[in-house]
């Protein structure tokens, strides 16, 4: 079985709900039996070849199958794409994120592509072009808007260009329907295995480098159009939704014309990056406030602007430990929406009550655990003098504290600043960044000093924390706060003797036993029996409780 039983059932239910019973039966057989031919599917599903081909056509149209025809035997093999099937459950959230980040027109196009699977640009232009206003359709030259929806062929072209440059939409080629792992193995065989009569001249390192380069070229084929648009279209525009989804110049769309024969589809890998950013920003909003969440969203947008997927490919992507993308405070300030009032959501504290050395600590590398000391990788105290957390007038501001008697600085807390507007806004925004860095959740890490401070995100640690929050919410909802308390104790201790649990949880023995049995039936915890001797009697056996792997962050 290629996927777990429950995952296969979920994928089959999703396809059944969206595309009908016939594709669902075929997909379920492929998920359980693995790669199959038409003849094998006839045996697995008890369907005729005619019905099988109809169902397979639907699955291929929706990009839910890999298929490849062997050139030697002329037999076509089909394989289910479990990740693509599971992405169906995320469709609604993906559309909401696209609307929030790009606009209503972009959401409409993405929704259309999700329904069609993949489509030619010419077919989309024909469908959306029929919305163009007729010459005498409105009195006195009035133009009836469509509430931000796509209203003409030129508008569609502009929306397509924007989504392609953002990697939300990618092109489809015949090679797109092949399993990437099969392609990698074929490339590896071509490079490493010599042809008959040919001597092996390449070393292992050189051959592996060639395999990686050719595999990357294959993987990046759908980005060819994006690179062409980036070269001809100038810098990527800010991802800020315009009013009613329209352009700044009314209805003047000056995007380059796209080839009508190009086939496009939704790039779910990039959409998952947007979904992760959205969920992390929501978590920051819940923990630290709405304005801090907006600042954090700007940080995530900048950091992930060049991310094509959430997880790097261990075979193709070279990840150097300690080298992560970072953004500066100046970059964040320029990217942040001017309508956000960064003065909200933070308070003022007298300077003598703030440990600025601790607040401005530089952490050049990610800590291995949450309990690691930060003193080892902190920069020298003198380097952080210019970044006083409550210093509105630093070396970049240039103001001189006028207005105090006899040149003495006023010590009381001030809520109205008289410094330069941009400098005040940058300083206020930095406080939100410091809040994120000092939170109990590792939202960001202060990793450098260039550009008034450099910031990065340790996504693996943060996603682990987010997973722990979600698991805790599930456990508390189903088994109450006592069940959550027991689960957290087992996570911390690893394995714990049944006799020690009541004292550790401050609960009665009977309550602990009942709660642990209920959670064992739900698969949250498990018990390990260790007999003291060969008799294996209950009174001569130690019972150790432990948390199941599925509920560990």
Buried (B, 14 or more C-beta within 10 A) or exposed (E): EBBEEEBBEBBBBBBBEBBEEBBBBBBBBBBBBEBBEBEBBBEBBEBEEEBBEBBBEBBBBBBBBBBBEEEEEEEEBBBBBBEBBBBBEBBEBBBEBBBBBBBBBBBBBBBBBBEBBBBBBBEBBEBBBEBEBEEEEEEEEEEEEBEBBBBBBBBBBBBBBBBBBBBBBBBBBEEBBBBBEBBBEBBBEEBBEEEEEEEEEEEEEEBBEBBBEBBBEBBEBBBEBBEEBBEEBEEEEEBEBEEEBBBEEEBEBEBEEBEBEBBBBBBBBBBBBBBBBBBBBBBBBEBBBEBBBBBBBBBBBBBBBEBBBBEEBEBBEEEEEEEBEBBBBBBBBEBBEEEBEBBEBBEEEEBEEBEBBEBBBBBBBBBEEEEEEEEEBBBEEEEBBEBBBBBBBBEEBEBEEEEEEEEEEEEEEEEEBEBBEEBBBBBBBBBBBBBBBBBEBBBBBBBBBEBBBBBBBBBEBBBBBBEBBEBBEBBBEEBEEBBBBBBBBBBEBEEBEBEEBBEBBEBEEEEBBEBBEBBBEBEBBBEEEEEEEEEEEEEEEEBBBBBBEEBBE
